[in-house]
């Protein structure tokens, strides 16, 4: 039960953090590129940590 609870809490924290970062990214005039690079960087980091982390 502990791993499931930790995964749930981590998902909530990740959602809140991304929501805050994307909100801040949209405050600038070049917001489209900032949001795109933020999402792309997160996806790249996730890919690298999953496939190269073993």
N, C-alpha and C positions, 0 to 999 in steps of 0.2 A: 504494500500500500504506500510505503514511503516514496519509492521512485515515481509512482503515478502522481502523488501529491506534489512532489518537487517539479515534475515536468509541467503540471498544470500551472503552478505559480510562476515558473520560468516563462511559460507562454504568455501569461498575463503581463509580466514585467516587460517582455520583449514587445508586446503590442503597444503598451503605454510609451515605451521609449521611442519606438518608430513613429508613433503618432506625434509625439512632441518634436522629433527631428524633422519630420516632413512639414509640420506646421511652420517651423522656423525657416525651413528652406524655401517656402512659398512667400516669405515676406520680402524677398529681394526681387529686382526686376528680371533677373535671369533665372527665374524659379523653375522653368521647365527643365533646364539642363541640370540644375542642382538636385532636383528630385530624381532625375534619371540616373545621375552618377551615384547618388546615395543608394538607390535601390540596386543598381548594378554592382556596386562595391559590396553591399551586403550579400548579394547572391554569389559573387565570386568568393568571398570569405567563407561562406557556408559550403560551397562546393569544395574548396581547398581543404577545409577542416575535416570534411567527411571522407574525401577520397585520398588525401595524403596524410591524414592524422594517424593512421594505423601503424 
